[in-house]
Amino acid sequence: MRGIFWFAALFMAAVCLGQQPLTRGQATAIVSSKNPGLFSDLVDGVGALPARSYAASGPSSQAPTNATSTFTGWSTTIGVPVSAFNFVDTWVPAWDAGAVPTVIEVVVRDTTNTGTILATGYAGLSGLKVNIPSLVRVNLNTTVSTGDIVVVQWITDGHLGEVQLDSPGLYPNSTYPQTQYCTNTNGNITTSPVWQNEGAQYCKYVRYGLGPCLGQFDDGTITNTFAYTNATETAYGGPCGSQLAFNRAEFDLEAGTTAAAPLPTTFRCRFRISSSTGTILGDKVLYNIPLIPGQIRRLRFDFPAIIQGSNLWVELLANGRFAARMLALNTYPTSSYAQAQYQTYGSVDYPTWANDGAQHTLYFRASLIDWADWQANGPDDFAVQLRNQAANLSAPFPLMTRNLYGITGLEEFVSLDGALGFPLEHESIGSPASTFRFTMSSTKGTLYSDRWAYTPVNGDAGTATMAFNVYNGGVLVQSLQPTLNFCTLAAGTSSHKVLTIGDSTSGSAGAGAYWLAQLVYLSSTGTGTSFTEVGANLGTNDTSAAATNANDSTSTNRNIFCETWPGQTLNFFVTGLPTNGSYNSGHGPFYIGGSFSISSYLSNNSITMSTNDWFLIDMGTNDVINSTTDAAAWMSIATYLSNLSSFITSCQSAVLGCRIGLMLPPAWAGQDGFAYTYGNYAVSAARARRNRDLLIQAVLFLYDNATQNTNKIWVIPTHLASDPANDFETTTLAQGEYNSVTRTIQSNAVHMASWGYYRKAATVYAFLKNMG
């Protein structure tokens, strides 16, 4: 049908879950006199009041689980339902800050815990708070209508507590199955979780109901298959014919699994008149919604305006690749409709469309919702966090890691500017734009206007929690909740080798070499676990690259060992093809004998590494800095991620049990620094910064999670530890040819001053010591 990018696959092929076909239905017109935009949420479901509430009085007790709970799911009976239903509500209390659920699956079974599956459903979980139950609505893939006992099961990908009914033993009759729990963490009931009897009928709170509609189409037959199983597309658009009045649209999606680009987390839906260039009737953006490969989920867009018309166009865009449920092929082939279109990069703002060549029209369910019902009986804290979020380009997206690391006596530092990604219009120097407001909830540290900082003291060893809340114009748009990890200088008893792979920001003369020198110094000051730098790229007289010894913060010159090459990308190390210059006879240090091999590199240079030794990958600046558009940035990021996957695999094959630390670019200098250093570049500081933000967003999504930690891969929060306003060297410059009065400007775009690199070293050292 059309070409598929050749980038290496990062994920297994999607597996359809065998959902039952969706049926047609007629929209129920419910008109509210209240402002329809006052309550916007991300709870999956059709959004009407339930036909009947199970345990109408509401939850009355929260089970005595605690932060060490490993429960991930529950199985409970609702008896014989009194009416048909197509959604269920349940409370989801997150219990472990390190394993907050991000997705929930619900399965409805007939009679027993292992009975016939009557319906299934998924919901994304965004903004759950530890110890605060959130009511989650999950829309089922079909309506359940039965006179038998019904069991509802739900499982998440994180740790959760329980909210139960008033009294244990509500269903003590032997005809009812016993309540069960599970401790799987895969977030998928269909992969045979191990259920265990709870030992008593502590029935969990479940509410069920029947939604008002299933949607309508003017013609065409709804299909239950996806047009593109292995999607490379990041957007679809096409005609959707005549539509009655609606303000909600739901789409069935799954992740595109053959793409090297990141899985999507941001989605935009627009309805227009006639075509992709027609007048916009409705526009809505949803943030932080993960798609999981092989799992179909229904995404819901609630619009602040009523949409209707006789010749409408619908488009769905994401920042990654996905597949969508479509109508039957050539549903709208007539000349009165515009041809369907697609795009193959990740812009949700300014799509560049290509003609599809066939009418693969998006399937969606349209409905008209009474917002007053949701305001009066509204979902919960989870949904409130997304309330009033405008569909525009001004909302930041988080670049915070799940964990931060501190060590006694060294300042732990988080730049708020580095912790958030911004749209292209935002020029980032120091404190973010004045429309953003930050609050912090933590017993440790101090929140300044542009940073959070804390120097751990004796007695801090262990963990603490923190919450950054980010407001835009008074609206809460992000809630970042990292875990603080502290250790002492004497922590640990072992020793490990560290091989750093990087570019000029990591090891070249007068720039990145400072942090490597400081790492040598810091490792010499503490007891317990210690670290030794290794690498063939010596900081002495190696003329093949620009690595050099450097002074630490005590002005002591230190020998450094690494594999750092200025001006190069990760592609240089994997393919051997130089990005810039002709170092080492024109090929990368790991490209040996015509192929890429970490094992050969170690052998050729007589470097021995063992289990739990470290490979630190400090790349990304040259990989994305030159991209002039979002399309080019996503292409560069796709190449980077493909090479990163290859690099990690080769490291793990060469040194069994090794550990990988991913280091990401800092928040760079402002426009003056870019003008001074790269005056002839086609990119501005804002453009380069957006490229950097997109790269970090992709890496965090793919690698900053518990699964990757189990695989011994971690993201080190170096991208948070730089101050874009004060960590770069400055110079004086005349105001102009006819004005000799001087002003002070930043004199480098991406290479920090020595003190900035010393902070980077402290961040890395604190991470390594905490990991042991």
N, C-alpha and C positions, 0 to 999 in steps of 0.2 A: 504493500500500500504506500509506504514511504520509508525512507532510510532510517535506520536505527543507529545511534551513535556507537562507536566502537569501544568506548571506555569500559574498563574491566568492571564486572559485576561485584557489588559489595554485599549483596544479600541473596538469599535463596529465592527461587522462583515462587511467585504467589500461588497459593493453594485456595481455591474457592471452598467455602464452608458448607455448601449444599443447602443454602437457605431456600425456604419455600417461595414460590412465585408471589410477587406482590399483586394485589388485586386493585381494580379501579374502585373509585368511590366518588360521591358527589360532595363538594364543599358545603359546609354549613356556614351561612353568612351570619356572623355575630358582630354587631356593630357597637363599639364603645364610644362614649362621649368624652372619655379621657384621652390625654395625649398618648398616642400609641408608641411613642419612643421613650417613655419614662422607664421602662424596665426591659433591658436586653440581657439575655442570658445564653449560656452554651449548653444547657441541659438537653440531651437528646430526648425527643418526644414530641407529641402533637400539641400538648400544652393546654388542655382543657381541664376543668375540675374533674376529679375521678368520679365514675359512676357510683362507686361505693368505696369508703375507706375501711380497710382492714385494720382493726383496732382504732376506731374513730377517735378515741380520746387521746391518741398520740402516744409517743414513747414515754415511758415513765421511769426507766432505769437504764443506766449504762453499766455494762458488765465491768467487773474489777480487773480488766487487763491493764497493762502498763506499757512503758516505752520499750520493753524488751519483747513484746508480743511478736510471735512469728506467724500468727494467723493471717491467711490471705483470702479466705473465702468461707461462706456459710451455706448450709442447705437446710431449709425449714419448710414446714407445710403451712398452707393457708386454708386447709380444710377443703370443703366443697364450695367453690366460688358461687356467689349468688347471681352473678351476671357475667356476660362475656367481657373480655378486657384485651387491650392491645398495648398497654404499658404497665410498668411497675415502678413504684418509688421505694427506695430504701435508704437508710442512713449509713453513711460511710465515715467512720471516725478514723483518721490517720493517727498512727501511734508511734511511728519511728521516723524521725527527721531524715534518716539516711535511706529510708525505703518508703517514701510517700507514693501512694498509688497514682498512676497516670491514666489507667484505662480499666474499665469494668466490663465483664461479660455476664449476662444473665441467661440462664436456661430454665425453661418451664417444663416440668415433667409430669407425666400421668401417674398418679397413685403412689409411687415409691421414689426413693432416691436414685434408683437406676431405671426408672420407667421410661416409656417412649417420650421422646422430645416433642413437645407440642409447639414450642416457639423459642426463638433466641433473640438476643439483642446486645448491642454494644453501646458504650458511652465513653467519651473522653473525659478525664477528670483534670481540671485545671484549677490551681489555687487552693487545694486542700490545705488545711491548717492542722498541725499536730494538736491532739486532744480536743478538737472542736468538731463534732459530728456535722456532716453536710448531707442534706437530703438530695439524692441523685435520682433523676428520672431516666429510665431506660425504655426506649421505644422498641417494641417487639416487631419481628418481621412478618407476623401474621396475627390474626385475632384468635384468642383462645376461647372456646365455648365447649364446656364439658360438664357433665353431672358427676364426675369422679373427683376423688381427692386430688389436689394439685400440690406439687412440691416446687418451690422456687429456690434456685441455686444461684449464687453469685460469687465470682472470684475476681481478684485484682492482681496487678503485678507488683504490689507492695504490701506492707504490713498494716493491718487494720484491726480495730476493736469491734465491739458489737453494741447494738441498741436493741433491747428485748422488750417484750410485753410485760404487763403488770406483774403477773404471777407465773412461777414455774409450774409445769404440769398442766398447762392450758389444754393440751391434747394428750392426756395420759392413756387414752383408749388404745388398745393394741392394734386397732385398725389404722392408726396413724403412724407414719414412719418417724423414727427418732431424729431429733436435730443433730446435724453433723457439722464438722469443721474440716478445713484442710490447710496445709502449710506450703502448697505449691506457690512459686513466684513467677510463673510464666504468663499469668493473666489470660489463660485460655482453658475453659472447661473441657473443650473437645479433645484435648491432648491427655485425657485420662488422669485427672488428679486423684490422689489418694485421699479418700474421705474417711474420717474417723468419727464414731459415735461420741456425742458430747456427754452422755451418761444421764441426762435428764431432759425433760421437755422445756428447755429454756427457749421458747419460740421467739424468733427475731421479728422485728417490726418490718412489715411489708404492706404497702398500699397498692391497690391495683385499680384500673379504670379503663374506660373506653374513650378514645379520642374522637373529635368531631368530624374528621374527614380523612380521606386518603388521596385527594387531589383529582384533577381532571385535565383532559387533553381534547383538542378539537378533532383530531383524527390520529390514526396510527395505532399500532399494537405494542403494548409494553412487553419488553423482553426481560428475562431474568439472567442475562449473561452480560459480560463486560466486552465492549468492542475491542479493547486493547489489553490483553492479559499481561503483556510485558511492556508497559507503557514507557515511552521516552518523552511524552508530552507533559508540559507544565500548565497547559491551558486548553480549554475547549470552548468553542462558541458556535452557536447555530440558531436557526429559527425555531420558535416554539409555538407559532400559530396564534390562534385566538385564545385569550384567557379571561375568565371572569375575575372580579375583584379579589385580590389576595395581598397579604402582607407577610407571608411566611413561605419559604421554599426549602425543600429538603432534597438532598442528593445522596446517592449511595456511592461510596468511594472505597478504593483500596490503594495501597502504596504501589508505585511502579518499581519493580524489584530488579530490573536489569541495569538500572542507571548508576553511574558512579557519582552523580550529583546527590546532594542530601535528600532524604525523604522530606516531604513538605510539612511545615508547621504553621504556615500562614496561608489563609485562603481569602479570596475576594470574589464576590458574586455581584454581577451587574445585570439589570434588565434594561434593554434599550428598545427604541422603535426601529423596526425593520432590519437593521444590520449592525455590524461592529462599529460603525461610525455614527449611528443614530443617536438621537437625544436620550440621555440617561434618565430612566424613570425610578430606578432604585439602585442603591450602591451600599454594600455592607462588607466589612472586613472582620475576620475572626483570627485571633492570635493564639499561639501556643497550643495547637491541637495536633497531637501526634497521630500519624497513620502507622499502623503496624503491618508489615508484610504478611500477606496471607489472611488478613482479617478484614472483612467488610464492615464499614461503619457508616452510619447515616449522619450527615452533617446538616445542620439547620441554620438558616439565615433568617433573621427577623428584621424587617425593614421598617423604618420610621414613617413610611408613606404607603398609601394604597396603590397597587399596580394593577392595571388592566389594559386591554387593547385587542385589536383584531389582527395585528401583524407584529408580534413581539420577537425580540432576539434575546437569548440568555447566554451569558458567558461566565465561566468559572476558571479562576486563575489561582496558581499556587507558587510558592518559592521552591518547589521541588517537583519531582515527577510522580504522577499518579494515574490511575485508571478510573473511569467512571461508567456507571450503568447507562446504557443508551436505549433509545427506541429502536425498533426494527429498521434495518438498512433501507435507505431511500424512502423514509417516511414522508419527507417533504421535497420531492424531486422537481416540483413544478417551477416554472420560471418566475412565479410570483413571490417566491421565497429566495433569500440570499443563500449562497452556498455555505456549508459548514466550514469552520476554520480551526486552526490549532497553532500553538507555538511550542518550541522545544528549549526554552531556557526559563529561568525562574523569576521573571518580573511580574509582580502583581499590580504594578502602577501603570506602566506604559507598554502594553503588549505589542509585539510585531507579529501580525497574523500571516499565516500561509493557508492557501485553499486546501481543503481536505481532499477534494476530488470525489467525495461521496457524502451522502447526508447521514452521517452518524450523529443524530441529534440527541442531546442530553436528556436523560430521563430525570424528572423531578416531580415532587408532590407539592401542590400549591394549596394553601388554605388561608382562611381569614380568622384571625385570633382576637379574642377579647382580652386586651391587656389588663383590664381591671381584675379579672379572675386571678391572674398571676401576681398582681400587686397585693391582693388581699390574702392569697393563700400561697404566696410565692415560694419559689424553690428553696432558697437557703443562702447561707453565707457564701458558698461556692459560686453561685450565680451572681450574687450582688457585686462581686469583684469586677465583673465585666459590665456592670450597669452604666448606661449613658456613654459607652465608648463610641466615639465618632468614627465613621468610616472615612478616615483621611490619612494623610501621610505623616502626621506629626507624632504619633505614638512611638516611644522608644521600645526596643526589645532587649531582653536581658542577656548579658554576656557573663553572668556570675557563675562560678563553678559551684558544685554541690558541697565542696569542702574548702576551707581555708586552713592554713597551717602557721603556727607560731612556735617560737622557741624562747626560752628564758633569756632575757637581756637584749633581744633583737626586735626592733620595731616591726610589727605586722601592719601592712599598709594596703588600703584598697582605694584606688582612684574611682570616684563615682563616674567620671567621664569614661574611664576604661571599662567600667562594669555595665555600660549600656551602649547599645547600638542605636544609631540615629539615621533618619532619612538624609538624602543627599543635600537637602536645603540647609541642614544644620552645620554651621562652621564651628568645629570643636576646638576651643582653646580654654583649658582650665575648667571652671565650673560650667555645667551644661546650661542650656538656654533658660532664661528666667521663668518661663512658664512651668518648668519642672520643679517640684518640691519633694524633698526626701524626709522620711522619718525613719528612726531606727529603734528597735526594741532589743536590747541586749544588756547584760550586766557587765560586759567588758568593752573597753575602748571608748573613744570619743568621736562623734560625728561632726565634722566641720562642713563648710559650705561645699567643698569639692572633694573631700576625702573622709575615710574612716581610718583611725590609727590606734594601735594599742601595743605596748611593750609588755609581754608576759612577765610575771614575777614568780618567785618560788611559791609553790602551792597551787599554781594554775594547771599543772599537768592533768590531762584528761580532755573532756569535751565540754563545749558550751554551745548554746543556740543563739542565733541572731536572725533578725528579720529586717530587711530593707523594704520599705514601701515607697513606691514612686508614683507621684501624682502629676497629672498633666491638666492644668487649668482646674484643679479641684477634684478631678476624677482619678480614682485609683486605677492605674493601668498596668502596674507590675508589682508583684510581691516576691522578693528574692529571699530565700531562707537557707543560707549555707550553715553547715556545722563547723564550729571552730575547734580545731585540734591543737593541743598544746603538749610540748614535751620539754625536758630540761637538756642542758648541754651535756649531761652525763648519761643520757638515755641510750640504751642498747649495749650490746656486748660484741658485736661483729664488725667486720670490715668488708667494704665492697668497692669494686672498680666502677668507674664512670667514664663512658665514651660519649662525648658530645659531638653531634653532627649539626653544623650550622652554616650560616653565611657571615657577612661582615658584622652583623649585629651581635655575633657570638664570639668571634675570635680574631678579628683583624687589628692591625696596629692602630692605636689611638682610639679604638672604638670598643667592640665587644670583648676584647681580651681582658678588660678590667674585671668583668664579673667572674671569669675563670680564675684570675689571680686571687680575687677575693674569696672564691670557694676553697682554694688551697689554704688560704689563711684561716678561714673559719673552721675548716676541718682540723687544723692544727691546734685550735684553742680549746676544743671540747674533748671530753673523754667519752668512753662508751663507743658506740658505732662510729667508724671513721670511713672516709672515702678517698680514693686515689684516682686521679685523672689518668686516662690512658688514651693513646692515639698516635698515629704515625705523623700527623701534621704538627711537628714540634714548634714550639715558640722560640726558636733559636735562629739558625741561618737557613731555614728551609725556603728556597727561592721559588718553589713551585706554587706557593700561595702566600698570602700576606699575614699569616699567623705570626704572632710575636709575643715574647714575654711582656709582662706589664706589672705596674705597681699596684699593690693592694691599698686599703684605706690607711695603712700605717706607713705608706711610702716605701715599703719593702718590695723589691723586684722579685717576682715569682716566676718559676718555670711552669709553663702550661703545656698540656698535652690534649689534643683534640683532633677533630677532622672538620675544620671549618674553612670555607672557601668564599671569599667576597664576591658579590655580584651574581651568585649562582642560585638556582632553584632546586627543589627536591628532584625534579626531572633530571638534572645533571648527575646526581648521585645514582639514580636508578638506571638511566639509559646511557650514561657516559658522555652525553652530548653537552658541551659547555653552553651555558646561557649567556655568559659574558666573558670575553677574553679567551685565551687559549692556554689554560693551565694544564700542567702535567701531561704534556704531549697530546692535548686535545681530548682527553677523556677523564671521567670521574674516577676517584680512588677506589670505588667499589666495583667498577666495571673491569673485570680481569679475565683475560683469555677469551674475550668476545662475549662475555655474559656478566650479569649482575650477581654478585655473591658476597655476602657478609662473611661467610665462612672462609672463602679464599683470602679476603682482605686480612682477617685475623691471623691466618696461617702465614701469609707472606710477610707480615710485619711482626711475627713472633709475639703476638698479643694473646694472652690466655684470659678468658672470662668464664665465670661459673654461675650457677644458679643464684638468682636474686641480685646479680650485678645489674648495672643500669646502662641502657642506651637512652640518651636524652636527645630528642629531635627538636632542634631550635630553628625552625624554618617558617617560611610563609611570606616574609617581606617582599622578596623578589618574585614570588609566585603570583602575586595579585596586584602589586602596586601600579603597574602600567595600564591596567584595564580602564578603558574610557567610557564603558557603558555597563549596565547590569548584565546584558547578554554576554559580553566579553568576560566579565567577572565570573559568571557562573561556569563558563567554559574553562577558565583558568582554575577555578576551585575544583571542578570535576577532575581535571588532570592531576591536581595536587592530591586529592583524596585517593585516586587510583594509585598514584606513586606511594602515598603513605601506607596504603594497605599492603603493597608489595614489599615496602621497606620493613614494616613490622613483621610480616611473615618470614622474611629472610633472617631477621634478627633472632626470632624465636626458633627457627630451624638451626641456626648456627650455634646458639647457646641455649640449651634446654633449660627452661625455668627462669630465663632472664626477665627483667622488668623493663617496661617502656614508659618513659615520661615525655609527654607531648608539651612543648613550650610554644606559646603563641605570641605574635607581635604585640608590642606595647601600644598604648595610645600615643600616636605620633604627634609631632609638633604642629603648630598652626601654619597659616598660609605664608607668613614671613619666612619661616624656616624652609618651606618648600621652594619659595621664590629664590632664596639665597643659594640653596643647594642644587635645585633642579629647575632653574629658570627656563630651560628650553623643553621641559617635559610638557606633554599634552594633558597631564592630569593636575588637578588642583589638590590642595590638602583635603577638602571636603570629599572629592571623588576618591582619592586614595584611602581616606578613612572609611568610607562606605565599603570599599572593596575589602578592607581589613575586617570590618564588622561582620560582613557576610561570611567570610572565611571562618572566623571564630564561631559564629553561630552554627555553621555546619559541623565543625569539629566537636563542639560541645554536645550537639545533638547525637552524634554518632559514637562518641567515645567517653563522655563524662556520665557514666552510669554504672550501676552495680555489676551488670554483666561483663562489661569491659574490665572492671576492677578485678573480677574473678579471673579474667584472662591475663592479668598482670599488666594492664594498660591503664595509665592515669593521665589526666590533664593537670599540669602544674600551673597554678594561677599567676604566671609571670605577666600576662597581659593586663592584670589588674594593678600591678605594682609600679606603675610609672606615672609621673605627673607631667602631663603635656605642656603645662604652663611654666614649670620650674625645673624640670630635669634635663633641659637641653641648653647647650652653651649659647652664649649671646655675643654679639658684636655691636659696634657703633657704626652708624651709617648716616651720611648727610641726607637732609630732607630732599634734596634735589640739586640740579645743576646750578640753580640760581639762589639756593638757600643752603648755606654752610652749617646751619644749626643741626647738630646730630641727634639721632634718636637711637634707642637700643632695641635690637630685634634678635630673634632666635637665628642662629647661624647654621643649623643643621635640621634636616627634616625627620630623619629616622634613627640617627645615632645619638644616643644620650651622652650627657657629660659623665665623668667618672662616677659622681655620686649617684646618678641614676642606675648605673650598672652595679654599684655596691648594694643597692636595695634589691636589685634583681637577684644577686647572689644570696642575699639573706632569705629571700623567698624560696629559692631552690634548696638551700641548706636546711631550712625549717621543714620543707616537704620531705627531703631525704631522711632527716633524723626522725621525723614522726613515723615514716614508713618502716624504719628499723633496718 
